[in-house]
Amino acid sequence: MRSPLNHLPALIRSPSRSLITATGQDASLEVEPRVLPAWPVLTVLWGYPIFWLLGLLPFVSVIMAIPMLALLIMRRRILFVPGILPWIGFVLWMIPSALMIDQLGRGVGLGVRFSQFLALAIIMVYIVNARTSLSPKRVFNGLTFIWLFIIVGGYLGMFFPDAQLTMTVGRLMPDALTSNDYVAELVFPTLAEIQTPWGAEEPFVRPSAPFSYTNGWGAAIAVLTPIAIGTAIGHRTARAMWMLVIALVAAIPPAIATTNRGLFIGLAGAVIYVLFCLLIRGRVLAFFWVTVLGLAGAVILLLSGVLDGIIARQETVDTTEGRGDLYLETWERTLESPIIGYGAPRPSLMSEIHVGTQGAIWNAMFCFGLVGLFLFVGMIVLGAVRTFDAPNLSAVWIHTSVVVTVFLSIFYGLDRQLVFVGIALAVLLREKYLGSSSYWITEPVPFARAKNEE
């Protein structure tokens, strides 16, 4: 008799813990695996404000990945689904690139980024294996909470632009670490970027909290907004939809204050992409409502003067041409070390901006070579491809966050934002490939009545 587990892509089983794949062979298990608790992942999600206040936000995933790894090892049997291994492969390829590090500061930066990507790989594997305790509702609710907190952070940056968190874990670190600009920005976060370019009539106050840079705030909103919309739709209640509308309206003032082009282009692209998905699925009514609401949002933004703010900033800080020159330099210098890259960004030969910092894919290519670029692109592009067949409107919106990430990776670093999309993608892949899902179906059971809830 064929085992019901034959369809699973891969697992590690006790006692030998040998890797086996779905080849039609018997995959019966001698011992029922442990049920993984939800608290490590929920701590990452719901503890976001506390970790930020402590200056630990960049390290929250690393800290909580430690108990997750221990619990996975104790579980004895680890499931993998398609789409997870590219993340692990990219992390492993970062190791040989460390041979190119020539300064302590660059080594510290690489160490931070390696630990973050490794932690994300562990978190994704953990979510796949914690299906009993981590339902889609619990995970997506947590990501929506982070989205709401980031909106609040935007207001903090608007009202207190000169403020900086100083009573953080950074006070416990040695000066050798905090003297590194990159580390200092992480452990002593500011609430806003204040830019005073030559020729500007007044400084540009651009909210950034809880991130170090305004671009981080904009990228997070662009990635998380589709997830928040998908979560509200998944609840299928009027209360959830009204709360979503209120939050979307509340997000407009700080979004405008950022004068962040990528944020608005990302959101517009998300709406257009969802319309495309609805059109090819024949969801005419949903297509109509998304079109109406999307146009209404666009009109509100235009009337708010967002274009005037972006144009005014571009007249004094035009980064478009500078980015093009930097990208060309990044490509040319990558060809000098095409296999393992340079391990970390390097000073530009023609600009004050470092090569390998203006976009996640450019960072992957310059720091980890063309192989690293291939693995990184495989992580997010294949994730988007594998979840393209999202069967319902909630899943379509959450899948869209992965598509938005593919686009934003050209312009933004996404070090912190990849955690959000990685967590959401792990849930989608799990629900698709492990079967018996109350979420990955054409008409999903509302979150409030879904199986395997709290």
C-alpha beads as a LAMMPS data file, in Angstrom:
LAMMPS data file: protein, C-alpha beads

454 atoms
453 bonds

1 atom types
1 bond types

-500.0 500.0 xlo xhi
-500.0 500.0 ylo yhi
-500.0 500.0 zlo zhi

Masses

1 110.0

Atoms # bond

1 1 1 0.000 0.000 0.000
2 1 1 1.380 3.459 -0.916
3 1 1 2.070 5.744 1.992
4 1 1 0.113 9.030 2.126
5 1 1 3.462 10.761 2.576
6 1 1 4.794 9.701 -0.814
7 1 1 3.931 13.081 -2.339
8 1 1 6.189 15.012 0.050
9 1 1 9.281 16.426 -1.678
10 1 1 11.874 15.506 0.924
11 1 1 12.241 14.644 4.579
12 1 1 14.765 13.595 7.164
13 1 1 13.666 10.697 9.261
14 1 1 14.740 8.928 12.430
15 1 1 16.839 7.061 13.326
16 1 1 19.261 7.447 10.446
17 1 1 18.043 10.969 9.520
18 1 1 18.834 10.213 5.893
19 1 1 17.379 12.433 3.200
20 1 1 14.733 10.744 1.061
21 1 1 12.604 12.118 -1.763
22 1 1 9.181 11.449 -3.192
23 1 1 9.982 8.671 -5.637
24 1 1 7.057 6.410 -4.912
25 1 1 8.976 4.339 -2.364
26 1 1 7.615 3.540 1.073
27 1 1 8.030 6.512 3.422
28 1 1 6.364 5.116 6.547
29 1 1 7.541 6.552 9.832
30 1 1 8.389 4.700 13.006
31 1 1 7.951 7.662 15.357
32 1 1 5.407 10.456 15.207
33 1 1 7.326 13.767 14.950
34 1 1 7.179 16.433 17.623
35 1 1 4.723 19.300 17.159
36 1 1 6.773 22.456 16.801
37 1 1 5.559 25.349 18.985
38 1 1 4.475 28.639 17.431
39 1 1 6.143 30.999 19.915
40 1 1 9.536 31.426 18.171
41 1 1 7.932 32.748 14.979
42 1 1 5.225 34.690 16.812
43 1 1 7.935 36.380 18.872
44 1 1 9.590 37.585 15.666
45 1 1 6.272 39.004 14.452
46 1 1 4.547 40.399 17.537
47 1 1 7.748 41.402 19.316
48 1 1 8.786 43.752 16.526
49 1 1 8.236 47.040 18.455
50 1 1 10.090 45.787 21.531
51 1 1 13.083 44.591 19.551
52 1 1 13.189 47.961 17.800
53 1 1 13.200 49.880 21.075
54 1 1 16.088 47.711 22.272
55 1 1 18.073 48.276 19.077
56 1 1 17.820 44.569 18.305
57 1 1 15.505 44.748 15.314
58 1 1 18.180 43.747 12.754
59 1 1 19.023 40.711 14.887
60 1 1 15.560 39.500 15.916
61 1 1 15.439 36.800 13.255
62 1 1 18.957 35.652 14.179
63 1 1 18.117 35.475 17.881
64 1 1 14.916 33.504 17.385
65 1 1 16.428 31.222 14.733
66 1 1 18.546 29.622 17.465
67 1 1 15.635 27.983 19.353
68 1 1 13.983 27.189 16.017
69 1 1 17.046 25.251 14.881
70 1 1 17.207 23.407 18.211
71 1 1 13.525 22.477 17.997
72 1 1 13.930 21.299 14.400
73 1 1 16.822 19.047 15.395
74 1 1 14.804 17.594 18.277
75 1 1 11.873 16.951 15.936
76 1 1 14.002 14.325 14.119
77 1 1 12.119 14.595 10.823
78 1 1 12.414 17.740 8.705
79 1 1 10.175 18.398 5.720
80 1 1 11.243 20.475 2.727
81 1 1 9.035 21.831 -0.018
82 1 1 10.047 23.150 -3.461
83 1 1 11.281 26.717 -3.273
84 1 1 13.167 26.441 0.030
85 1 1 16.461 24.989 -1.182
86 1 1 17.478 28.044 -3.282
87 1 1 17.473 30.125 -0.103
88 1 1 19.742 27.600 1.578
89 1 1 21.987 27.432 -1.498
90 1 1 22.454 31.206 -1.511
91 1 1 23.433 31.197 2.155
92 1 1 26.024 28.468 1.569
93 1 1 27.492 30.368 -1.392
94 1 1 28.116 33.386 0.839
95 1 1 30.782 31.396 2.694
96 1 1 33.489 31.211 -0.011
97 1 1 32.895 34.891 -0.801
98 1 1 34.253 35.687 2.667
99 1 1 37.723 34.939 1.278
100 1 1 37.604 38.301 -0.484
101 1 1 37.140 40.330 2.708
102 1 1 40.107 42.653 3.268
103 1 1 38.966 44.834 6.183
104 1 1 37.453 44.217 9.598
105 1 1 34.528 46.553 8.917
106 1 1 33.614 44.689 5.755
107 1 1 33.932 41.409 7.602
108 1 1 31.502 42.654 10.252
109 1 1 29.025 43.688 7.576
110 1 1 29.271 40.325 5.840
111 1 1 28.855 38.528 9.157
112 1 1 25.663 40.450 9.919
113 1 1 24.190 39.766 6.494
114 1 1 25.195 36.093 6.522
115 1 1 23.563 35.574 9.918
116 1 1 20.376 37.274 8.704
117 1 1 20.091 35.149 5.555
118 1 1 20.913 31.969 7.458
119 1 1 18.270 32.844 10.039
120 1 1 15.693 33.414 7.309
121 1 1 16.424 29.996 5.808
122 1 1 15.909 28.408 9.242
123 1 1 12.678 30.359 9.801
124 1 1 11.279 29.230 6.459
125 1 1 12.089 25.579 7.150
126 1 1 10.577 25.938 10.620
127 1 1 7.310 27.378 9.249
128 1 1 7.027 24.519 6.760
129 1 1 7.388 22.008 9.600
130 1 1 5.178 23.862 12.121
131 1 1 1.970 23.555 10.154
132 1 1 -0.032 22.324 13.132
133 1 1 0.749 25.325 15.323
134 1 1 1.388 28.057 12.731
135 1 1 -1.740 28.393 10.648
136 1 1 -1.880 30.936 7.788
137 1 1 -4.066 33.124 9.991
138 1 1 -1.479 33.348 12.790
139 1 1 1.386 34.126 10.434
140 1 1 -0.424 36.635 8.229
141 1 1 -1.968 38.391 11.234
142 1 1 1.541 38.841 12.626
143 1 1 2.851 40.270 9.348
144 1 1 -0.124 42.644 9.215
145 1 1 0.708 43.793 12.746
146 1 1 4.223 44.670 11.584
147 1 1 2.705 46.613 8.679
148 1 1 0.586 48.626 11.137
149 1 1 3.593 49.266 13.368
150 1 1 5.624 50.520 10.400
151 1 1 2.836 52.998 9.628
152 1 1 3.032 54.195 13.237
153 1 1 6.803 54.456 12.840
154 1 1 6.213 56.733 9.867
155 1 1 4.272 59.143 12.057
156 1 1 6.996 59.036 14.707
157 1 1 9.476 60.066 12.036
158 1 1 7.220 62.915 10.943
159 1 1 6.636 64.268 14.455
160 1 1 10.096 63.619 15.937
161 1 1 12.520 63.694 12.994
162 1 1 15.571 64.583 15.100
163 1 1 15.063 61.766 17.616
164 1 1 17.362 58.765 17.868
165 1 1 17.161 55.661 20.058
166 1 1 20.275 55.676 22.234
167 1 1 19.299 53.520 25.235
168 1 1 19.723 50.337 23.255
169 1 1 21.873 47.232 23.211
170 1 1 24.450 49.322 21.388
171 1 1 25.589 50.716 24.743
172 1 1 26.717 47.226 25.710
173 1 1 28.781 46.726 22.578
174 1 1 32.508 47.477 22.356
175 1 1 33.578 50.646 20.575
176 1 1 35.322 48.511 17.950
177 1 1 31.868 47.448 16.732
178 1 1 29.804 50.591 17.249
179 1 1 32.473 52.717 15.560
180 1 1 31.527 50.897 12.349
181 1 1 28.965 53.120 10.626
182 1 1 26.891 50.176 9.431
183 1 1 26.635 48.658 12.920
184 1 1 25.942 52.035 14.531
185 1 1 23.005 52.629 12.197
186 1 1 21.570 49.262 13.201
187 1 1 21.845 49.515 16.991
188 1 1 21.210 53.279 17.364
189 1 1 18.279 53.760 14.965
190 1 1 16.995 57.187 14.003
191 1 1 13.354 58.015 13.313
192 1 1 13.858 59.891 10.070
193 1 1 16.339 60.863 7.396
194 1 1 16.916 64.606 7.215
195 1 1 18.437 65.561 3.885
196 1 1 19.675 69.056 3.095
197 1 1 20.920 68.914 -0.496
198 1 1 22.488 71.959 -2.083
199 1 1 19.861 74.208 -3.633
200 1 1 16.956 72.961 -1.517
201 1 1 14.822 75.699 0.051
202 1 1 14.358 73.605 3.193
203 1 1 15.491 70.178 4.438
204 1 1 13.650 67.071 3.319
205 1 1 12.336 65.275 6.417
206 1 1 11.733 61.695 5.363
207 1 1 10.390 59.258 8.006
208 1 1 12.236 55.958 8.269
209 1 1 11.335 54.338 11.622
210 1 1 11.636 51.488 12.428
211 1 1 14.323 51.239 9.724
212 1 1 17.605 53.082 9.352
213 1 1 16.723 54.522 5.948
214 1 1 13.598 55.936 4.330
215 1 1 13.983 53.524 1.434
216 1 1 13.647 50.705 3.959
217 1 1 10.347 52.154 5.184
218 1 1 9.031 52.494 1.656
219 1 1 10.139 49.014 0.632
220 1 1 8.526 47.470 3.719
221 1 1 5.211 49.201 3.047
222 1 1 5.305 48.123 -0.600
223 1 1 5.994 44.490 0.361
224 1 1 3.613 44.266 3.317
225 1 1 0.595 46.133 1.922
226 1 1 -0.408 43.261 -0.408
227 1 1 -0.011 40.878 2.542
228 1 1 -2.237 43.093 4.722
229 1 1 -4.878 43.217 1.972
230 1 1 -4.714 39.455 1.487
231 1 1 -5.022 38.917 5.239
232 1 1 -8.125 41.115 5.506
233 1 1 -9.718 39.290 2.579
234 1 1 -8.881 35.972 4.241
235 1 1 -10.867 36.961 7.327
236 1 1 -13.902 37.616 5.126
237 1 1 -15.524 39.976 7.632
238 1 1 -16.698 43.581 7.315
239 1 1 -14.689 44.502 10.415
240 1 1 -11.440 43.307 8.867
241 1 1 -12.110 45.225 5.652
242 1 1 -12.967 48.467 7.474
243 1 1 -9.811 48.187 9.572
244 1 1 -7.826 47.686 6.372
245 1 1 -9.347 50.784 4.756
246 1 1 -8.642 52.911 7.840
247 1 1 -5.026 51.718 7.951
248 1 1 -4.531 52.362 4.229
249 1 1 -5.800 55.925 4.620
250 1 1 -3.613 56.419 7.704
251 1 1 -0.567 55.305 5.729
252 1 1 -0.939 58.097 3.166
253 1 1 0.622 61.040 5.109
254 1 1 3.898 59.277 6.064
255 1 1 4.063 57.694 2.612
256 1 1 3.826 61.131 1.021
257 1 1 6.444 62.493 3.430
258 1 1 8.945 59.886 2.268
259 1 1 8.805 61.191 -1.344
260 1 1 9.777 57.616 -2.170
261 1 1 9.245 56.800 -5.845
262 1 1 9.832 53.087 -5.405
263 1 1 7.069 52.836 -2.801
264 1 1 4.384 54.251 -5.096
265 1 1 5.636 52.451 -8.181
266 1 1 5.660 49.195 -6.195
267 1 1 2.089 49.688 -4.960
268 1 1 0.858 50.666 -8.416
269 1 1 2.585 47.636 -9.874
270 1 1 0.963 45.421 -7.234
271 1 1 -2.534 46.625 -8.153
272 1 1 -1.885 46.222 -11.887
273 1 1 -0.497 42.731 -11.349
274 1 1 -3.489 41.680 -9.234
275 1 1 -5.816 42.965 -11.952
276 1 1 -3.922 40.834 -14.468
277 1 1 -4.253 37.758 -12.230
278 1 1 -7.971 38.348 -11.751
279 1 1 -8.501 38.872 -15.470
280 1 1 -6.897 35.590 -16.525
281 1 1 -8.847 33.793 -13.763
282 1 1 -12.156 35.224 -14.952
283 1 1 -12.882 36.964 -11.626
284 1 1 -14.867 39.806 -13.200
285 1 1 -16.491 41.170 -10.033
286 1 1 -13.231 41.206 -8.096
287 1 1 -11.522 42.809 -11.124
288 1 1 -14.143 45.589 -11.100
289 1 1 -13.779 46.368 -7.383
290 1 1 -9.965 46.347 -7.416
291 1 1 -10.047 48.669 -10.434
292 1 1 -12.431 51.102 -8.728
293 1 1 -10.535 51.122 -5.448
294 1 1 -7.192 51.378 -7.214
295 1 1 -8.324 54.385 -9.231
296 1 1 -9.755 55.998 -6.098
297 1 1 -6.437 55.548 -4.325
298 1 1 -4.542 57.008 -7.265
299 1 1 -6.811 60.080 -7.336
300 1 1 -6.353 60.618 -3.598
301 1 1 -2.576 60.455 -3.924
302 1 1 -2.532 62.853 -6.867
303 1 1 -4.739 65.360 -5.045
304 1 1 -2.521 65.070 -1.948
305 1 1 0.433 66.557 -3.809
306 1 1 2.651 63.489 -3.690
307 1 1 3.953 64.162 -7.201
308 1 1 4.894 67.721 -6.268
309 1 1 6.978 66.440 -3.364
310 1 1 8.749 63.831 -5.483
311 1 1 9.432 66.342 -8.266
312 1 1 10.753 68.929 -5.803
313 1 1 13.162 66.417 -4.345
314 1 1 14.269 65.211 -7.769
315 1 1 15.132 68.775 -8.778
316 1 1 17.789 68.868 -6.057
317 1 1 18.607 65.171 -5.589
318 1 1 18.436 63.427 -8.949
319 1 1 19.635 59.890 -8.306
320 1 1 18.428 58.333 -11.562
321 1 1 21.488 59.083 -13.674
322 1 1 23.819 58.371 -10.770
323 1 1 22.262 54.950 -10.265
324 1 1 22.723 54.076 -13.919
325 1 1 26.427 54.883 -13.788
326 1 1 26.782 52.940 -10.543
327 1 1 25.044 49.886 -11.985
328 1 1 27.381 49.926 -14.974
329 1 1 30.397 50.128 -12.685
330 1 1 28.987 47.292 -10.563
331 1 1 28.676 45.046 -13.617
332 1 1 32.141 45.857 -14.934
333 1 1 33.844 45.254 -11.591
334 1 1 31.891 42.043 -11.009
335 1 1 33.426 40.632 -14.173
336 1 1 36.838 40.990 -12.472
337 1 1 35.698 38.503 -9.793
338 1 1 32.744 36.758 -11.436
339 1 1 32.591 33.560 -9.361
340 1 1 32.706 34.540 -5.684
341 1 1 32.470 38.322 -5.944
342 1 1 34.003 40.596 -3.326
343 1 1 32.192 39.556 -0.145
344 1 1 31.102 43.117 0.656
345 1 1 30.495 46.452 -1.095
346 1 1 33.491 48.548 -2.138
347 1 1 33.965 52.312 -2.659
348 1 1 32.962 53.487 -6.092
349 1 1 35.614 54.842 -8.446
350 1 1 33.303 57.657 -9.581
351 1 1 30.773 58.264 -6.810
352 1 1 30.563 58.660 -3.043
353 1 1 28.083 55.744 -2.973
354 1 1 29.565 52.284 -2.504
355 1 1 29.334 49.749 -5.309
356 1 1 26.963 46.912 -4.427
357 1 1 24.598 48.913 -2.223
358 1 1 21.885 50.229 -4.555
359 1 1 19.720 47.162 -5.005
360 1 1 19.560 43.610 -3.674
361 1 1 20.335 41.939 -6.987
362 1 1 23.333 44.234 -7.568
363 1 1 24.523 43.491 -4.043
364 1 1 24.174 39.737 -4.627
365 1 1 26.056 39.994 -7.911
366 1 1 28.900 42.206 -6.680
367 1 1 29.373 40.604 -3.268
368 1 1 28.796 36.952 -4.222
369 1 1 29.492 36.791 -7.942
370 1 1 27.333 35.616 -10.800
371 1 1 26.644 32.339 -9.004
372 1 1 25.332 34.276 -6.020
373 1 1 23.206 36.394 -8.353
374 1 1 21.743 33.260 -9.953
375 1 1 20.859 31.755 -6.548
376 1 1 19.432 35.013 -5.195
377 1 1 17.256 35.616 -8.236
378 1 1 16.217 31.984 -8.068
379 1 1 15.032 32.507 -4.510
380 1 1 12.533 35.235 -5.275
381 1 1 11.711 34.684 -8.952
382 1 1 11.093 30.949 -8.553
383 1 1 9.079 31.719 -5.422
384 1 1 6.861 33.997 -7.485
385 1 1 6.576 31.421 -10.278
386 1 1 5.744 28.551 -7.929
387 1 1 2.919 30.505 -6.261
388 1 1 1.534 32.036 -9.470
389 1 1 -1.374 29.586 -9.407
390 1 1 -2.696 31.062 -6.150
391 1 1 -6.278 29.760 -6.176
392 1 1 -8.139 32.541 -4.333
393 1 1 -8.084 36.318 -3.926
394 1 1 -6.385 36.267 -0.527
395 1 1 -3.552 34.071 -1.784
396 1 1 -3.240 36.148 -4.972
397 1 1 -2.584 39.313 -2.958
398 1 1 -0.042 37.618 -0.720
399 1 1 1.650 36.058 -3.758
400 1 1 1.807 39.593 -5.181
401 1 1 4.118 40.632 -2.338
402 1 1 6.690 38.194 -3.753
403 1 1 6.273 39.697 -7.227
404 1 1 6.710 43.211 -5.806
405 1 1 9.885 42.036 -4.096
406 1 1 11.298 40.871 -7.422
407 1 1 10.804 44.381 -8.792
408 1 1 12.053 46.230 -5.708
409 1 1 15.212 44.109 -5.537
410 1 1 16.514 46.111 -8.502
411 1 1 16.530 49.329 -6.474
412 1 1 16.459 48.449 -2.761
413 1 1 18.723 46.387 -0.531
414 1 1 15.798 44.572 1.187
415 1 1 17.967 43.052 3.935
416 1 1 15.186 43.403 6.521
417 1 1 12.238 43.246 4.134
418 1 1 13.196 39.807 2.792
419 1 1 12.220 38.372 6.169
420 1 1 8.606 39.400 5.553
421 1 1 8.370 37.971 2.074
422 1 1 10.293 34.839 3.076
423 1 1 7.846 34.122 5.904
424 1 1 4.813 34.694 3.672
425 1 1 6.312 32.609 0.872
426 1 1 7.047 29.725 3.246
427 1 1 3.378 29.594 4.216
428 1 1 2.203 29.685 0.591
429 1 1 4.630 26.962 -0.492
430 1 1 3.713 24.819 2.506
431 1 1 -0.021 25.136 1.908
432 1 1 0.408 24.363 -1.793
433 1 1 2.744 21.374 -1.641
434 1 1 1.817 19.594 1.591
435 1 1 -1.828 19.179 0.600
436 1 1 -5.003 19.042 2.724
437 1 1 -5.000 22.824 3.041
438 1 1 -8.057 24.821 4.046
439 1 1 -6.337 27.905 2.584
440 1 1 -4.847 26.810 -0.775
441 1 1 -8.224 26.120 -2.391
442 1 1 -10.543 28.092 -4.661
443 1 1 -12.907 29.068 -1.855
444 1 1 -10.856 28.972 1.356
445 1 1 -12.431 28.531 4.749
446 1 1 -12.414 31.961 6.448
447 1 1 -9.525 32.384 8.880
448 1 1 -11.942 32.471 11.785
449 1 1 -13.178 28.949 11.042
450 1 1 -10.047 27.401 9.513
451 1 1 -8.716 24.132 10.795
452 1 1 -5.573 23.836 12.916
453 1 1 -6.145 27.238 14.511
454 1 1 -4.836 28.380 17.868

Bonds

1 1 1 2
2 1 2 3
3 1 3 4
4 1 4 5
5 1 5 6
6 1 6 7
7 1 7 8
8 1 8 9
9 1 9 10
10 1 10 11
11 1 11 12
12 1 12 13
13 1 13 14
14 1 14 15
15 1 15 16
16 1 16 17
17 1 17 18
18 1 18 19
19 1 19 20
20 1 20 21
21 1 21 22
22 1 22 23
23 1 23 24
24 1 24 25
25 1 25 26
26 1 26 27
27 1 27 28
28 1 28 29
29 1 29 30
30 1 30 31
31 1 31 32
32 1 32 33
33 1 33 34
34 1 34 35
35 1 35 36
36 1 36 37
37 1 37 38
38 1 38 39
39 1 39 40
40 1 40 41
41 1 41 42
42 1 42 43
43 1 43 44
44 1 44 45
45 1 45 46
46 1 46 47
47 1 47 48
48 1 48 49
49 1 49 50
50 1 50 51
51 1 51 52
52 1 52 53
53 1 53 54
54 1 54 55
55 1 55 56
56 1 56 57
57 1 57 58
58 1 58 59
59 1 59 60
60 1 60 61
61 1 61 62
62 1 62 63
63 1 63 64
64 1 64 65
65 1 65 66
66 1 66 67
67 1 67 68
68 1 68 69
69 1 69 70
70 1 70 71
71 1 71 72
72 1 72 73
73 1 73 74
74 1 74 75
75 1 75 76
76 1 76 77
77 1 77 78
78 1 78 79
79 1 79 80
80 1 80 81
81 1 81 82
82 1 82 83
83 1 83 84
84 1 84 85
85 1 85 86
86 1 86 87
87 1 87 88
88 1 88 89
89 1 89 90
90 1 90 91
91 1 91 92
92 1 92 93
93 1 93 94
94 1 94 95
95 1 95 96
96 1 96 97
97 1 97 98
98 1 98 99
99 1 99 100
100 1 100 101
101 1 101 102
102 1 102 103
103 1 103 104
104 1 104 105
105 1 105 106
106 1 106 107
107 1 107 108
108 1 108 109
109 1 109 110
110 1 110 111
111 1 111 112
112 1 112 113
113 1 113 114
114 1 114 115
115 1 115 116
116 1 116 117
117 1 117 118
118 1 118 119
119 1 119 120
120 1 120 121
121 1 121 122
122 1 122 123
123 1 123 124
124 1 124 125
125 1 125 126
126 1 126 127
127 1 127 128
128 1 128 129
129 1 129 130
130 1 130 131
131 1 131 132
132 1 132 133
133 1 133 134
134 1 134 135
135 1 135 136
136 1 136 137
137 1 137 138
138 1 138 139
139 1 139 140
140 1 140 141
141 1 141 142
142 1 142 143
143 1 143 144
144 1 144 145
145 1 145 146
146 1 146 147
147 1 147 148
148 1 148 149
149 1 149 150
150 1 150 151
151 1 151 152
152 1 152 153
153 1 153 154
154 1 154 155
155 1 155 156
156 1 156 157
157 1 157 158
158 1 158 159
159 1 159 160
160 1 160 161
161 1 161 162
162 1 162 163
163 1 163 164
164 1 164 165
165 1 165 166
166 1 166 167
167 1 167 168
168 1 168 169
169 1 169 170
170 1 170 171
171 1 171 172
172 1 172 173
173 1 173 174
174 1 174 175
175 1 175 176
176 1 176 177
177 1 177 178
178 1 178 179
179 1 179 180
180 1 180 181
181 1 181 182
182 1 182 183
183 1 183 184
184 1 184 185
185 1 185 186
186 1 186 187
187 1 187 188
188 1 188 189
189 1 189 190
190 1 190 191
191 1 191 192
192 1 192 193
193 1 193 194
194 1 194 195
195 1 195 196
196 1 196 197
197 1 197 198
198 1 198 199
199 1 199 200
200 1 200 201
201 1 201 202
202 1 202 203
203 1 203 204
204 1 204 205
205 1 205 206
206 1 206 207
207 1 207 208
208 1 208 209
209 1 209 210
210 1 210 211
211 1 211 212
212 1 212 213
213 1 213 214
214 1 214 215
215 1 215 216
216 1 216 217
217 1 217 218
218 1 218 219
219 1 219 220
220 1 220 221
221 1 221 222
222 1 222 223
223 1 223 224
224 1 224 225
225 1 225 226
226 1 226 227
227 1 227 228
228 1 228 229
229 1 229 230
230 1 230 231
231 1 231 232
232 1 232 233
233 1 233 234
234 1 234 235
235 1 235 236
236 1 236 237
237 1 237 238
238 1 238 239
239 1 239 240
240 1 240 241
241 1 241 242
242 1 242 243
243 1 243 244
244 1 244 245
245 1 245 246
246 1 246 247
247 1 247 248
248 1 248 249
249 1 249 250
250 1 250 251
251 1 251 252
252 1 252 253
253 1 253 254
254 1 254 255
255 1 255 256
256 1 256 257
257 1 257 258
258 1 258 259
259 1 259 260
260 1 260 261
261 1 261 262
262 1 262 263
263 1 263 264
264 1 264 265
265 1 265 266
266 1 266 267
267 1 267 268
268 1 268 269
269 1 269 270
270 1 270 271
271 1 271 272
272 1 272 273
273 1 273 274
274 1 274 275
275 1 275 276
276 1 276 277
277 1 277 278
278 1 278 279
279 1 279 280
280 1 280 281
281 1 281 282
282 1 282 283
283 1 283 284
284 1 284 285
285 1 285 286
286 1 286 287
287 1 287 288
288 1 288 289
289 1 289 290
290 1 290 291
291 1 291 292
292 1 292 293
293 1 293 294
294 1 294 295
295 1 295 296
296 1 296 297
297 1 297 298
298 1 298 299
299 1 299 300
300 1 300 301
301 1 301 302
302 1 302 303
303 1 303 304
304 1 304 305
305 1 305 306
306 1 306 307
307 1 307 308
308 1 308 309
309 1 309 310
310 1 310 311
311 1 311 312
312 1 312 313
313 1 313 314
314 1 314 315
315 1 315 316
316 1 316 317
317 1 317 318
318 1 318 319
319 1 319 320
320 1 320 321
321 1 321 322
322 1 322 323
323 1 323 324
324 1 324 325
325 1 325 326
326 1 326 327
327 1 327 328
328 1 328 329
329 1 329 330
330 1 330 331
331 1 331 332
332 1 332 333
333 1 333 334
334 1 334 335
335 1 335 336
336 1 336 337
337 1 337 338
338 1 338 339
339 1 339 340
340 1 340 341
341 1 341 342
342 1 342 343
343 1 343 344
344 1 344 345
345 1 345 346
346 1 346 347
347 1 347 348
348 1 348 349
349 1 349 350
350 1 350 351
351 1 351 352
352 1 352 353
353 1 353 354
354 1 354 355
355 1 355 356
356 1 356 357
357 1 357 358
358 1 358 359
359 1 359 360
360 1 360 361
361 1 361 362
362 1 362 363
363 1 363 364
364 1 364 365
365 1 365 366
366 1 366 367
367 1 367 368
368 1 368 369
369 1 369 370
370 1 370 371
371 1 371 372
372 1 372 373
373 1 373 374
374 1 374 375
375 1 375 376
376 1 376 377
377 1 377 378
378 1 378 379
379 1 379 380
380 1 380 381
381 1 381 382
382 1 382 383
383 1 383 384
384 1 384 385
385 1 385 386
386 1 386 387
387 1 387 388
388 1 388 389
389 1 389 390
390 1 390 391
391 1 391 392
392 1 392 393
393 1 393 394
394 1 394 395
395 1 395 396
396 1 396 397
397 1 397 398
398 1 398 399
399 1 399 400
400 1 400 401
401 1 401 402
402 1 402 403
403 1 403 404
404 1 404 405
405 1 405 406
406 1 406 407
407 1 407 408
408 1 408 409
409 1 409 410
410 1 410 411
411 1 411 412
412 1 412 413
413 1 413 414
414 1 414 415
415 1 415 416
416 1 416 417
417 1 417 418
418 1 418 419
419 1 419 420
420 1 420 421
421 1 421 422
422 1 422 423
423 1 423 424
424 1 424 425
425 1 425 426
426 1 426 427
427 1 427 428
428 1 428 429
429 1 429 430
430 1 430 431
431 1 431 432
432 1 432 433
433 1 433 434
434 1 434 435
435 1 435 436
436 1 436 437
437 1 437 438
438 1 438 439
439 1 439 440
440 1 440 441
441 1 441 442
442 1 442 443
443 1 443 444
444 1 444 445
445 1 445 446
446 1 446 447
447 1 447 448
448 1 448 449
449 1 449 450
450 1 450 451
451 1 451 452
452 1 452 453
453 1 453 454
